Amino acid sequence: MISADPLIQRRSPTGQVTGLDACPAQGSEQMPESKIAAPFSGVLFTPKAETNRKPRSAEDPHRKPAGASMTLLELASCASAGSAIEPDGSMRLQTHVKSADLIDFAKKHGPLIAREPASCVNLCAQGRLQSIEESTSLWASAALTANIATLAAELASGALPMRNAQKILAGLSHWRLQANEGKSFELYLISRPTSASYAHWLGAPCFIRREVIGERIGYAFLLGNETGYPPSTLEIALALFAEEPAASDFSVLMRAFDLSIETGAQLAEEASAATGKRNAVPTQPERPGDHTLTETELSFNEEDRPILGLLCRTLAVAHMNDIQVDVFSTDESTGPFVFGSYLSWLWYDFSLGIGQARIHYCARCGKGFSTAGHRGIEKRYCSDRCREAAHNERTAQSKAWARRLFLQKEMSIDAIRKRLFAHEQKTTGSERIKKWLSSWPDLKHALDEDIQSKGWGSPLLARCRKEELDLDKLLSAKRKKELAELKKEKEGPHK
């Protein structure tokens, strides 16, 4: 249940705390599993000046009822993970977080949670908000977890090949575990470095959901944040059984997780309750011989796509712990739900589009975006800003190439047009190239030097005239004056 929220007046129905400026907090912080310290310790949010504040509806980009906006993809693009080979040949998970992109996201959308203890909320004596600070590691954890879901959704939908699943989702593994009692089950694991505050906000370690997948029954858990577990690690574990597991099967599973007896018993009881039966779960250590588990690593194939769908749904459900039901809510963007944090909204919104997820990556910045429901020409860019920037970059590249071909390769404008703008009408492409050449300072200088050394019989000048370039722009004031005097001399005897 959501606790009392001192920011309720500032929070939109989607959990956003609006009217805030964002900037990097002073200091530095070690990023999870990284040898490089982040250039700032966190993200600091402060209230905007009243004159700069926009209406609440204008600040919340999600106040629209039409489908999922999939903003989580933007957060997921702020981080990535890969595998690095150690000197001894072993593989090590290596993460990369784009600090600048996190700050851009924060400036655009505001705090992720804005709630104690995950965030540091400072209020003045009168109860007015002074600042909100969220740690860099919390933001990095959120981005890395979102990145898992984004890639898992693509693998589950068939957009990415399963043969590359472990390369696409670094650290993903698939095992068959055989207990000495003769029982066996499959286990899918993936982990990411995380902050303790983020794992605590998720409630890890905990049981998340039970789901029937074909002829198998899946149980999903979040692990980590417990004594004996690797520090600052969040692990998603999916256990697949051929039949409904008994209490003893859960006990074997908890042994595989290497949890404490108390935690294992708690998680096993939660999972057992999902079957509709509260079977008693052993809380005492088994006999030494009972601890034997044979582990066999398995590869990935097409049959594993539904499991990655379960992985995606597991993460979505785990992040929806800040949601309350309000049947009297009239907000079109959230329906009967009230969100206590923006991060919960992001995952809820993402879950609406998981089934029809069509994730593309921006051809310019690489950020992921959803094309679900889009018709017509395939989108290549995540935003108008990137589309316009890409257009400007292509234009600059074409301009530089056209100028080089004219001056260095001595190609005609028509030949340049055929190479660069063969799909356009002749007049349109030619006029564009003429404009680029006529305004080029380098050509102006080259022309001046050619006239200086070869006189008015300059071959470059002859080419510029033949191609109908704008000599009024290309000739310097000195050359224009000389040309005018030369013209007078030629016209003199005829007068």
N, C-alpha and C positions, 0 to 999 in steps of 0.2 A: 504494500500500500504506500502511496505517496505521502511523505510527511508534510508538515506545515511548510508552505513555500513563501518566504518573505518577498519574493519577486513576482508574486501572482499578478500584480497590477501591470507589470511590464511584459509578462509572458503572453505570447500569442497562442491561439488554440493549437498550433503545431509545436509548442514548447520553446519557440524562439524568444530570447530576451532581446527586445528591440531597442533602438535608440542608442546604440553603443558604438564607440570608436574602438579599434583594435590596434595594438602595436606589440612588438617583442618586449618581454620583460627583461630587465637588466640582469646580467650574469650569464652563466653558461651551465649546461647540464649534459651529462653523458647520455647519449641516445641508447636505447635498448640494444644490446649485442653489437655495439659499434665502438671502434677504437677512436672515433673522432667525436669530440664534444660539439653539441649543438651551439650555435652562436648566441643563443638566448635560453633562459631557464624556463620560460613559459610564455603564454599569451596573456597580455593585460588588456582588459576591457574597461573603459571608463565612459560615463554618460556623455552624449553629445551635447553641445550647447543648444539651448532651446531653439535658437534661430536656424540651426542646421538640421533639426529633426524633421523627418518626413511623417506624414500621416501613418498610423499603425498599419493600415491596409496596404499602403505603398511599400512598407518595409518588408513585409512578409511575402516572398515570391511564391509561396505554396498555397495561397488563398485562391484556389481554383479547383473545381470539382472534377475536371476532365482528366481522368487517368493519373498514372504515376509520373512524377517528374524525374524520378531516379537520380536525385542530387547526390545520393551516396556514391555514385560512380565518380563524381568529381573529387570526393574525399579519398576514394580508393586510389585515384591516380597520383596522390601525393606520396605514395610509398610503394615499394616493391621488395621482393625477396628472391634470392638466388642461392646457388650452392657454390661454395669455394672449396678447392682441393687443398688439403693440408700437406705438408712435406712428407708425412707418413702414408699418404694416399687416401686417408679418410676424408669424408665430406663434412663440411661445416656450413650451417645456415648463415647466410650473409644478407643483412637487410639494408635498404637504402631509403632514407626519408628526405623528401625535398622540403627543406625548412621554409624557403621562400613561398612555395605553393601553399603550405599550411597557413602562413600569415595571410596570403591572399584570400584563402577560403574563410578565415576568421573575420577578415574585414568585410567580406560579402555577407556572411551568414550569422556571425556572432558566436557566443559560447556553445559548446557541445552539451554540457550538462548544467552548469550554473547552479549547483546545489552542493551543500556540504555533505560528506567530507571530500567528495571527488574534486570539488572546486573550492577555492578560497573566496568567500563572498564577504565584502567589507561594507558595513552599513554605518552611517553616522548616528549620533545620539537620537536624532529625530526619526530614524528609520529609513532615511533616504539612501539610495545606493551610491556608494563612493567608487567601488571598483570590484571587478571579478577577475581572478587570476586562475588559469588552468595550466598545468605543467606541460612542458614539451613532451615528456614521456607519455602522458595521457593522450595527447593528440596523435603522437606517433603510433601508439597502441591501437587507437581507433582507426587510423588509416591503414595499418597493416592488416587488421582483422577485416575491414571492408574490402581490401584487396583480395583476400582469400575468397570471399563470397562472390565477388565479381568474376573471378576466373573459374570458380566452381560452377557458377550459373552458365558460363559459356561452354564448359565441358559437358554439363548435364544436357544442354540443349542441342548438342551435336555441332556447335560452331567451331570447336577446336578438337583435334584428333586425340583419342584416348591413349594412343601409343606414346604420346608426349606428356601424359598427365603428370608424371613426377618431375619433369623439367619445367612445365608450366606452373605447377604448384610445388615449389621447392619444399622439401621436407615431408611430403605426403608419402605414407607407407601403407601397405596392405599385408596383413598377416593371417595365418591360420594357427590357432592355438589349440593344442590337444592336451587335455588334462589326463593324468594317469588313471583317473576313474573311467576313461574311455570316451568322455564327452568332448566335443570340439565346437568351436565357433570362429567366425571371422572378425577381425578387428581392423578398422581403418583409423589412422592417426595422423594428425598434423598439428604442429605447434608453432607459436610465434613468441618472441620476447614481448613482455608487457609490463606495465607499471602496476605496482601493488594496488593503487587506488582504482585502476581500471578493472582489475580482476575482482576487487571487492565490490565494485558497483555492479558487476555482472553476477555476483553471488557465488563465484567459483570457490571450491569445487561443488558441483551440483548436477543433478539429473535434469535434463531438458525436456525430452519428449520420447514417446514410443510411436512407431509408425510401421505399418505393414507394407512391405515392398515385394510385390510378386508373391512368392511362396516363402519368403523369409520375413522375420520380425526384427526390426531394428530398434536399438536403444541408444540414445545420444546423451553424452555427458560433456560437461566442461570440467577440466582438471587443472590443478595448479593452486598457487596461493596457500600451500599447506607445508608444514614442517616435513622435511625429507624430500620434497619435490624440488627440482631445479629452481633457484630463485628467479623471480620476475619472468616466469614462463606460463603461458596459457596454452593448454592442449585441448583440442577437440577430439573426442574418442567416440567412434560409432561401432557398436557391437551388433553383429548379425547372427541370429540363431535360426536353425531350421525349424524349430517348434517353440512354443511358448516356454520360456525358461522357468525353472523352479527356483526356489530360494537357494538351493545348493549351487545352481548354475551362476547366480548372481555373486555368490561367495567366491567362486572360481574367478569370475570376471574381476572382482575387487582385488584379488591376489595379483592378477595380471597388471592392474593399475598401480600396484605397489603402494597402496594407501595405508594409512594407519587403521587399526582395527575399528576404532570409533567412527572415523569418517567413512570407511568402507561399508560399515553396517548401516550408516545413515543413508548413503547413496543407494545401497542395495534395497533398503526398505522403500525409498521413494520410487525406485524403478519397479519394484514388485507391486506397489500400490497401483501403478499404471495398468497392470493386467486386470485389475478389479479384485485381486486377491491379496490380502495382506499376510503373506506367508512369513513365518518367523525366519529371521536371518541369523545365522550363527554369529555371536559376538566374541567367541573365544578362539584362540589360535588353534588351527588344525594340527594333526599329528605331523611330524617332520616329513614323512613320506607323501603327505597330501599336497605339498607345495610344488611338486614336479609339474612343469608345463613345458611341452615341446612346441617351439616356435618355428614356423616355416614362412619365409617371406614369399609373397605372391606378386605376380605382375598385374597390370591393369588391362582390361579389355572392354568391349562394348557393353557387356553386362553390368559394368560398374558405373555407368552413367547415372542410373537412378540413385545410387549411393551418394554421388556428388550433389544431386538434388537435395538429398536429406541433409548433407553438410550445410548447404546454403540455407535451408529452412531452419536448421538447428541454430545457426548464428542469428538469423532474423528473430526467432522466438526469444533467444537469450537476451537480446537487446531491447525487448519490449517490456521491461520491468518498470517503466515509468509511465504506465498508461492506466487511466481510470475510465470507467464507463459512466457516461452522463446521458441518459435517455432523453433528457430535455434539451440537449445541446442543439442549437440551430445553425451551427457553422457548417457550410457546405463542404469545406475542404477536409474536415475531420469526421463528419458524421456524428455518431454517438460517443466518440472518444475524446478524452482530454489528455494532452501529453504534458508530462512533468519535466521533460527534457527534450531538447531538439534532436539529440542523438537517437532517442527512441522513435521520434517521428521519421528520421531519415531511414531507419530500418523498416518501419511499418510501410512507408512509401515505397521502398525498394521491394518489399514482399508483394505489393500489389502488382508489380510488373515481372516477378520472377517467372511466372508461367509462360508469358509471351516475350521473355527477354530477348531482345536483339541488340546486343551490345557492339557498338563500333568504337573505333579509336580515332581521335582527331588527327587528320593528316598533317597538321601543323604542330600542335603542342603535345599530342599523344594521350590526352585525357580521354577517358571512356565516357560514352554517352549512349542513351537508349534511343533506338529508332522504332520502338514498338508503336504501331498505329500510324507510322509515317507512310505516305503514299507518294508516288511520283519518282523523280530522279533521286537516286541514292545520296543521302547526306554524307559529306566527307569531313565536315568541320563541326566542332562542338558548339560554336557560337558565331554570331555575326561578326564579333571582333576578330576571331581567328580566320573566318572566311575573308574578311576585308584585308587583314594583314597578309594572308597567303596570296591574295590577288596582287597586293602591292609588291610583295617579294618576287612574284613571277614577272611582273612588269619591269621591275628593276633589273632582274636577270636578263630578260629579253632585250632591254634597252642596252645593257652593257655588251651583250653578245652582238647585237646589230652594229653598234659603234665599232667594235673590234673587227668585225668582218669587213666593214667599209674602209677603215683606215689602214689596218694591217694586212688584210687579205685582198684588198682592192676589189671587192665584189660589188656588183651593181646593186642598186636598191631593189630591182625586180628579183634578182637572184637571192637576196637576203629575205625578201618577202616570201618566196617559195619555200625557203628553209624554215622560217619561223612562223609564218602565218598562212600556210598553204590552204587551210580550211576557211579563210576569210575571203571576202571580195577583194579584187586586186586594188581598187582605189583606196579602200579603208586601210589595208595593211601598208601600202606605199606611203600614204599621207602620214601615218603614225611614225614610220621610220624617218621620213623627211623632217618631221618636227623634232624627233630625238637628236638627229644629226645637227640640225640648224642651231640648237640650243646647247651644244656640247663645247665647253671651254677648251678641251684638249684638241678638238678639230680646229677651233679658231686659232689656237697657238701654232699648230702644225701648218695651217694654211699661211699664216703670217711669216713663218720661217721659210716656207717653200717659195713665197713671193720674194722674200728678202734675198734668197740665194739664186733663184732662177728667173727673177723678174716676172713681168706680167704674162709671160708665156708658161707659167707654172702648170705642170700636169695636174696637180691637185686642184688648182683653181678651175682648170678645164673640166675636170670630173664633177666638181660642185655645180658648175653651170649646166653641164649636160643633165645632171640629175635634178635640176631645178630646186636646189637648196636655197634657203633664204640668205643671200649674201649680205643683206643689210645687217643681219645678226652676226654673221661669221667674220666680216671684215672689221678690223679695228678702225678707230676714228682716223688714225694716220693714213691707213691704206685707202679709206674712203676719200680723203682729201687728195691723195696722190692720184687716185683713179679719176676724180673730177677734173683735176688739172690736165691729166693726160687726155681726157675727152675733149677739153677745150682746145688743146693744141691740135688735135685731129680735126676739129670742126673749124678752126681758124681760117685756113685757105679757102674754104667754101663760102665764107661770109662775104 
